[in-house]
């Protein structure tokens, strides 16, 4: 349940674990519960099931990750609620206001920090686990020790390898009745974007009071004096102050933007299509990319013939067809912008050499023969279909190369 105190613009969430355990959401498994054991203590963790939650179910969306003590059932830790869809958010908040906070969406692993007053220890947790003595991807290499999330978190806070959280000087000024939501970027746990230096971004703070959680606006906690002494250790996402959402920069490869209404605590993410496309492309193995592009060079009809015999490749080939099509459309639009509409807009570097070659090797030679010449989308397809598959792989993965990010 959410309570808004308008005079102070305070947003509070109230939870009763007993009633939650008996709720329809638990019975229908929209909210998953589990008892989690650590060497120090035992906890309840509640998470909504992303497969069974509708976009407008804001009450269930509060249970992104909530940790309760056992057996007391006191709230220990709270993660930011599920963001609402961009369509719903923008219809409710059509333009930025004094209560809006817009910042860069940070890529990385979400880690929550909380103080367990029962055992008098700082603890960290990911979405559905506590302690951080684990990693996401498989087992540790038997030759090279893989750092756990706990190790990476300690390192980001300038701790020593054998330190516990209570040993860290950086946490001495942290309020123990608050929980802190971080995004950790570490060179040992890269996602899509390169990680030049390990960094810890603070993206949320909540005050905890047994059965109640109070949302602390970013504008407030980013000015707390305890963080002024931790510049270079604790980072904040880049903030944007614009009059219209359309004024947000669209150039550069980033995850997107988080928009929060600080009066209600509701938020949404405006995702960067370029980032999402790159993320999708990187999940396709290079050998599958090469296989698809070999068939593309022979003729697009060969792709369909191949899938008739090997239907299990449909998903990967559908994605490859989509990414190739999007890239070629980008080249065609860039060509029209520069050579047809004569617009004075910058052309992305990944398109520039191709529109130059298309213009000088496919358009001008025909024009000199005094025939009607137009560069259509089909012209761009013909241009790329003549390329070697290995060359096309290099071109399509432009955004993935570190020097282009």
Residue pairs with C-beta under 8 A, 6 or more apart in sequence:
1 13
1 14
1 15
1 59
2 11
2 12
2 13
2 14
2 58
2 62
2 265
3 11
3 12
3 13
3 14
4 10
4 11
4 12
4 263
4 264
5 12
9 99
9 217
9 262
9 263
10 214
10 215
11 214
11 215
11 263
11 264
11 265
12 212
12 213
12 214
12 215
13 62
13 78
13 212
13 213
13 214
13 215
14 211
14 212
15 62
15 66
15 75
15 211
15 212
15 213
16 211
17 44
17 68
17 73
18 73
20 26
20 31
20 46
21 33
23 31
24 30
25 31
25 48
25 59
25 60
25 63
26 33
28 52
29 49
29 52
30 48
30 49
30 52
30 53
30 57
30 60
31 46
31 47
31 48
31 49
31 60
31 63
32 46
32 47
32 48
32 49
33 44
33 45
33 46
34 44
34 45
34 128
35 42
35 43
35 44
35 70
36 42
36 43
36 44
36 45
36 67
36 129
36 130
38 123
38 130
38 131
40 116
40 119
40 121
40 123
41 69
41 70
41 116
41 118
41 119
42 70
43 67
43 68
43 69
43 70
43 76
43 130
44 67
44 68
44 69
44 70
44 73
45 65
45 66
45 67
45 68
45 125
45 128
45 129
45 130
46 63
46 65
46 66
46 68
47 63
47 64
47 65
47 66
47 127
47 128
48 60
48 61
48 63
48 64
48 82
53 60
53 61
53 82
55 84
55 85
55 88
56 84
56 85
56 88
58 81
58 82
58 84
58 266
60 82
61 81
61 82
61 84
62 81
62 82
64 79
64 80
64 81
64 82
64 127
65 77
65 78
65 79
65 112
65 125
65 127
65 128
66 75
66 77
66 78
66 79
67 75
67 76
67 77
67 78
67 112
67 114
67 125
67 130
68 74
68 75
68 76
69 76
69 116
69 118
72 118
74 210
74 211
75 208
75 209
75 210
75 211
75 212
75 213
76 114
76 116
76 123
76 179
76 208
77 112
77 114
77 123
77 125
77 179
77 208
78 112
78 179
78 206
78 208
78 213
79 110
79 112
79 127
79 181
79 204
80 181
80 203
80 204
80 267
81 265
81 267
83 89
83 258
83 267
83 268
83 269
84 266
84 267
84 268
85 268
86 268
86 269
86 270
88 268
89 259
89 261
89 266
89 267
89 268
90 245
90 268
92 261
92 266
93 100
93 259
93 261
93 266
95 243
95 244
95 245
96 102
96 242
96 243
96 244
96 245
96 259
99 261
99 262
99 263
100 259
100 260
100 261
100 262
101 217
101 218
101 219
101 239
101 259
101 260
101 261
101 262
102 239
102 240
102 241
102 242
102 248
102 257
102 258
102 259
102 260
103 203
103 218
103 236
103 237
103 238
103 239
103 240
103 257
103 258
104 237
104 238
104 240
104 254
104 255
104 256
104 257
104 258
105 237
105 254
105 255
105 256
105 257
105 258
105 269
105 271
106 183
106 185
106 201
106 203
106 237
106 255
107 183
107 185
107 191
107 192
107 193
107 255
108 183
108 184
108 185
108 186
108 189
108 191
108 201
109 126
109 136
109 149
109 183
109 184
109 186
109 189
110 126
110 127
110 181
110 182
110 183
110 184
111 124
111 125
111 126
111 132
111 149
111 153
111 182
111 183
111 184
112 124
112 125
112 126
112 179
112 180
112 181
112 182
113 122
113 123
113 124
113 165
113 171
113 174
113 179
113 180
113 182
114 122
114 123
114 124
114 125
114 179
114 180
114 208
115 121
115 122
115 123
115 174
115 176
115 177
115 179
116 122
116 123
117 176
121 164
121 165
121 166
122 165
122 166
122 168
122 171
122 174
123 130
123 131
123 165
124 130
124 131
124 132
124 149
124 150
124 153
124 165
125 131
125 132
126 132
126 149
131 150
132 148
132 149
132 150
132 153
133 148
133 149
133 150
134 148
134 149
135 146
135 147
135 148
135 149
135 189
136 189
140 146
146 188
147 155
147 186
147 188
149 184
149 189
151 161
152 184
152 186
152 188
152 189
152 198
153 182
153 184
153 200
154 160
154 161
154 163
154 165
154 168
155 161
155 186
155 198
156 184
156 186
156 198
156 199
156 200
156 233
157 168
157 170
157 171
157 200
157 233
158 168
158 170
158 233
159 167
159 168
159 170
160 167
165 171
170 230
170 233
170 234
173 226
173 229
174 180
174 226
175 207
175 226
177 207
177 208
177 209
178 205
178 206
178 207
178 208
178 216
179 205
179 206
179 208
180 202
180 204
180 205
181 202
181 203
181 204
181 205
181 206
182 200
182 201
182 202
182 203
183 200
183 201
183 203
184 198
184 199
184 200
184 201
185 195
185 198
185 199
185 200
185 201
186 195
186 198
187 195
187 197
187 198
192 275
192 278
192 279
192 282
193 253
193 254
193 255
193 275
193 405
194 402
194 405
199 235
200 233
200 234
200 235
201 235
201 236
201 237
202 221
202 222
202 227
202 234
202 235
202 236
203 237
203 258
204 216
204 218
205 216
205 221
206 213
206 214
206 215
206 216
207 213
207 214
207 216
215 265
217 260
217 262
218 236
218 239
218 260
218 262
219 262
221 227
222 236
227 234
237 258
240 248
240 249
240 257
242 248
245 259
245 270
248 257
248 270
250 272
253 272
253 274
253 275
253 278
253 399
253 405
254 272
254 275
255 271
255 272
255 275
256 269
256 270
256 271
256 272
256 275
257 269
257 270
258 267
258 268
258 269
259 267
259 268
259 269
259 270
260 266
260 267
261 267
274 399
277 323
277 326
277 399
278 399
278 400
280 319
280 322
280 323
281 289
281 319
281 323
281 396
281 397
281 400
282 400
283 319
284 316
284 319
284 320
285 316
286 393
288 313
288 316
288 320
289 320
289 393
289 396
290 389
290 390
290 393
292 303
292 316
292 317
292 320
292 321
293 320
293 324
293 389
293 392
293 393
294 389
295 302
295 303
295 306
296 303
296 324
296 385
296 389
296 392
297 385
297 386
297 387
297 388
297 389
303 317
303 321
306 313
306 317
307 313
307 314
307 317
323 396
324 384
324 392
324 396
327 395
327 396
328 377
328 380
328 381
328 384
329 377
330 348
330 350
330 351
331 351
331 354
331 355
331 358
331 380
332 375
332 376
332 377
332 379
332 380
334 347
334 348
334 351
334 352
334 355
335 355
335 358
335 359
335 375
335 380
336 375
337 343
337 345
337 347
338 347
338 355
339 355
339 359
339 363
339 375
340 375
347 355
349 404
350 395
350 398
350 399
350 404
354 383
354 395
357 383
358 375
358 379
358 380
358 383
359 375
362 375
362 379
362 382
362 383
363 373
363 375
363 379
366 373
367 373
384 392
384 395
387 395
398 404
399 405
